[in-house]
Amino acid sequence: MKKIFLLLALPLWASGQTTDSKLAQKVAKIHAKAFTVDTHADVPINMMKDGFDVAVEHDFETDGSQIDFPRMKKGGMDAMFFAVYLGQGQRTPEATAEAKQKALAIFDKIHEAVRLNPDVAGLATSPQDGYRLQKEGKRAVFIGMENGWPVGHDLANLKQYYDLGLRYITLSHSANNDICDSSMDPDGPEYNGLSTLGEQLVQEMNRLGIMVDISHVSDSTFYDVIKLTKAPVIASHSSCRALCAHPRNMTDHMIRTLAKNGGVIQINFVPSFIKAQPQEQEVSMRALRLKLRQTDLSEEDKKALNEEMKAIRAKNAANLPTVSDAVDHIEHVIKLVGVNHVGIGMDLDGGGQVAGCRDVSEIGSITEELVRRGYSAQAIEKIWGGNIMRVLGEVEKIAAKKTRE
């Protein structure tokens, strides 16, 4: 069980004021009971750097990192999907083969972190694993892949990744790949949706029990996936275009279509996906994040880049969305399609940050905001983890049925 007294001690970041003890106790009780899941965590980017230990508590102000096992425990975060992320590179056989080796190295690093910390964390591949680890007081580490590039043209790679614990694939990242069109490719669409390879990939993911993630893909790719899939799909880290007109966000029609499919949208906390940001700031922050993702940076370079990011944050502090702004996106989905189709995928260590939730230790502020808005414990449990675990369970069942057939 989570340490309720830790949550009672947490400041109420969303309001900036001390609440009465009755509300604090209610928030703490609900937060402690809920199985809290974040479906997109970019901490492996840091884990692949020399000297970073996910078992040691880091400081956001010092190094900009947002996730480690101690802060997960402190914030009451039960489970996170660690992302095997690779930005899209050249689409040649040689580059794709290299991408696979890099992806396997990230899998190895995630497995190593769990193996070295058996009293703290465990690898999870099913809802049952997650709930068991919660009861044991451990952090559940699920694995997702951001960008299907490392799959290449050999669908047998999917089984290899599945056996390593992979349970979702974000089909593309910020550029088109051999699978589908991206929402952000500067050259525009290449296939007007899924490629032939992409269609085969979705079918094989259904067969194996890997969730199809449509965050980052183009609108046409989303609709192609919906027509083809035999299982519910997810948006592991996307927000609502009606509230923030960014191509990475989902339209109301897409959200309604996703709900009819039985899927779930996990709200992203990247500032520019929550509310419009100054263009110069967004470009600068994206460029700095890409630089910080390099694994061969010196300590001096890291410090300089972090200082530059801190300066940009300070300059644009007034534009930073709040926890309340992020929960507006959760609430928008609920008003559209009900509480069964929304969750949380903050994109921490990948650009996600709102005022009141700078890192994983501060996620109690989200529960507090939901309680303040009158949501029941049952609804909050669905938002935090129940919905995504339901989808994962349904994807497993459909895969098992296909195996029997």
N, C-alpha and C positions, 0 to 999 in steps of 0.2 A: 504494500500500500504506500501511497505517496505520503510524505510528511506534511500533515495539515498545518502544523505550527509554522512551517516555512512559508506557506502561502498566506497565513494570517499576518506574517511579518512583512509581506510584500507591500510596497506602496501602490496606490491605485493610480496607475500611470495615465489612464484615459481621462480621468477627471482632474488629476493634479491636486486633489484634495483628500483629506482623511475622511473616510466614510464611517458611519456608525458601526459598532461591533456586530450588530445583528446581520447587516448586509455582508460584512467581511466574513462572518462565519458561514453564511449561506454560499457565498462564492467559493470559499475554501472547501466546503463539503462537496459541492458539485464538481469542482475541478479535480479533487482527489479521487472521486469515484469514476469519472469519465475516462475512457481509454483514449488518450490524446495521441493523434497521429498527424504528422506533417508529411505530405506526399512528395515534396521536392526539397531536398537538402543538398547543397553543393559543397559540403565539408570535405569530400574526397579531393577537391582541388587543393585544399590546404594539406591534407594528409599525404599527398604525393610530394610535398616539399620537404627537403631535409630539415630535421629539427622540430617538426610539428608533431606533437603527441596528442591524439584525441582524448587520451585518458587524463590529461592535465588541464586544469582550468586556465583559460586564457582571458584576456581583457579586451573588450571591444575598443575602448579608447586608445589602448596601446598599439594593438596590431590589426584592428578591424575585423578580427575573426568573430563569428557569431555562434558557432556550435562546437561543443565538446561534451563528453559524457558527464562531467561534473555539473555543467550548466544545464544539461538536459534534466538531470535529477533535481537541481535547484528549482527549475521552472515547472517541474511536474510534467515534462514531455516524455510520454511512455514509448513512443515509436516514431521513427523517421525513415523515409525511403532515401537512402544514400544514393546519389546520382553518379552513374558511370557516364561522365560527360566528355564528349569530344566535339569541339567546334569543327564545322565542315571544312575539309581540306580538298585537295585535288581528287578528282574521281577517276583515278587510274588504278589498274590492278595492283601496282606496287604500293601506292599510297593507301589503298584500302586494306591491303595485307598488313601494312604498318599500323593502321588504325586498329585492327583486331588485336595486335600485340600490345598496343597501349591500353586498350580496353581490358585485356586479360590482366595487365599489371595493376589496374585499378581494382579489379575484382580481388586480386591477391592481397592488396593493401587493406581492403575492407575486411576480408576474412582474417587477416593477421591481427587487426585491431580487436576483433571479437575474440580470437583465440588467446590473445595476451591479456584479456580482461574478462575472464569467465565469471567473476563475481559481480561484474558491473553490467555486462551486456551479453546478448545472444543473437545469433542470426535467426531471422524469422522468414518463413516462406508461405505461411498460411495464417488465416485469422486465429486459428487455435494456438499457433506458436506465439502470436502477439499477446493474446489474453493470458497464456500461461506465464510468459515472461513478466507481464505486469504483476501477476499475483506473487511472483518470486522477487519483486522489487528491482528488476533489471530493465535496462533499456533494450527495446527490440529494434534491431537493425534489419530493415527490408532493403531490397536493392531494386533500383530502376535504372534504365539506360536512357540518357538524353541524346538523341540523334541516332537513328538506326544505321548510320554509315558503317560501323564495324561489322554488321551482319554481312555486308557485301552481297554477292550474287549466289552464295552457297547457303541455302536455307538450313542446312545441317548445323550451321553455326548457332542457330536458335536453340537447338537442343543442348548444345554445349553451355550456352549462357544460362538456360533454364536450370540445368543441373548445378550451376554455380550459385543459384538463388535468385536469378532475374525474374521479376514478376510484372514489370511493365516496360514498354519501349515507347519513348516519344519519337514519332516517326521521322521527324526532321528537326533541325535547329533553325538558324537564321538565314539559311540558304537552301536552294533546291538541292536534292540529292537524287540518287538513282531510284528512290522509293516514291517520292512525291514532291509536290510543290510546297514551298515554305510561305508563310505569311509575310516574310520580311525580305525576300530576295530582291535586290535592286533591279534585276533584269526582268522581273515579272514571271508569269507562269511558264512552265515548260511542258507540262502534260495536261494542264487544266484539271488537276486532281491527282489521283494515284496513277503510277505507271503500271505496266503489266507485272513487273517485279513486286511493286507495292501491293497489288491485289493478291498475289501469291503469299506475300508476307503476312498480311492480315489473316488470311485463311489458316496459315500455319500457326500463327499466334493463338487463334481460336482453338486449334487442335491441341496445342500444348498446354494451354492455360496461362498465357501471358496477356495481361491487360494491354489493349491498344490505347495509347495516349495521343490525343489530338491537339495538345498544346503545341504551339509553334507552327502548325500546318496552316495552309491556306483554307479559305472558306470552302472552295470547291473540293479540296482533299477531304475536309470534314464530311461533306455530304456523300462523297464516294465511299468513305469508310462506313457511314451509317447504312448505306444501301447494301453493303457487302457483308458486314459482320454478323455473326450468329450469337454474339455475346455482348453484354453491356460494355461501353467504352468510357474512358475517363479523360478529363482535361486536368492533368496533374498540377498545373500552376498557371491558371488563366483567370481573368476577371471579366467584368461586364462592360461591353462597348456602349451600352446605353448611358452609363455613368462616366465613362472615360473613352473617348473615341480613338482608341489605339488598335492597330490591326492585329495585335497579339490577343486582344480580348474577343469575347464571344458576343454575337448579337442576341437579342431576345429570341429570335426565331431559332437560332442554333441551340440555345439553352432549352427551349421547349422541345426541340427535336431530340436533344440528348436525354432529356427526362423520359420521353416516350420510349427511348431505347433502353431505359433502366439505368443509365449512367449517372455520373456525378461530375460537377465542376468544382475544383479545389481552388479557392481564391488566392491569387498571387499578391504579395505585399510589395512588389517593386513599385516605387513611387510613381513612375510614369504610367503604370497600369491602373493605378488607383485614382489619380487625378492629373490633369495636364500639368506638365512641368516645362520650364523654359527650355527651348531647344538646345541652346548652348550648354546648359547644365547636363542634359541627358547625353549629349554626344561626348562631353568631357568625362563623365562618370563611366560610360561604356568603354571608352578608350583606356581609362585607368584600370578598370576591372580586368580587361584583356591583358594588360601588362602584368598585373599582379598574379595572373594565372600561370605565368612562366615559372618553371621549376628550378631554373638556374640563377635566380636573382641573388645578389649579395645582400647581406643584412643592411648595408647602407642604402642600397636601392629600394629594398622593402620599406625601410623607414621613410625615405624620401617620398615614395609613392603614397604611403599611408598618410603622411603629413599633407600632401596635396589633396587627397580625398577629404580629409578633415576640414581643410580650408574651404573646399567647395561646399561641403555640408553646412558649415557655419555661415557662409555667404548666402546660402539658399534655405536657411532654416525655416523661414516663414512659409516657404512653399511645401515643406515636407508634410505629406499626409499624416493623419493621426490614426490611432486604433479605431476611433469612431468612423472615420472615412472608409477604412477597410471593411468594417462590419456593415457599412451601408451596402457594399457589394454582396455580402452574404444575405442581407435582408432583401435586396432586390431579387435574388434568385428565389428566395422563399416566397415572395409575393407572386412571382411568375409561375412557379411549378411546385411549391411546397417544400417542406424541410428535408425530404428524403433524397434530395439531389444536389446537395451543396456540402463542401468541406473546406479544408485549409491546406494550402501548399505554398508556404511563404516565400520560397526561393532564397532562404538565408544563405549567406556566403556566395550568393550569385546576384546580389543587388537588392534583395528584399530588405526593407527597413521602413518602419513608420514611427512617428513620435509616440512613445509609450511602449514600443516593443522593438528595441534595438537588437536584441539577441534572444536566444532560446530560453534564457533564464527569466524573461519577462512576459511569457505567454499567458500568465494569469490575468493580465490586463484584458485579453480577448474574452475570456470567460466572464470577467466582471462586466464588460460592456454588454454582453449578451444578457446577463442577469438584469442589468439596469433597464434593458429594453423589454423585459418581461418574459423572456423565453424560459420555458420549463427545463428542469433537469434532463428530462427525456429528450427534448429537442436539442439541447446542448450536447448531450452524449452522441446523438446522431451526427451533428455537425463536426464534432471533434474527431470521431473515429468510426462510429457505427456505420455510416453510409459507405465509406470506402471499404470497410471490411465486408460489408454485405456484397458489394460489387466483386471483390476478390473471390469471395466464396461462390458466387454465381458463375464466375468465369471458370473456376475449378470444376464445378459440377458439369458445366457444358463440355469441358475438355474430357472429363471422365466418361461422359455419355458417348462422345465421339470415339473414344478408345474402345468402348464396348461394342460399338457398331462396326 
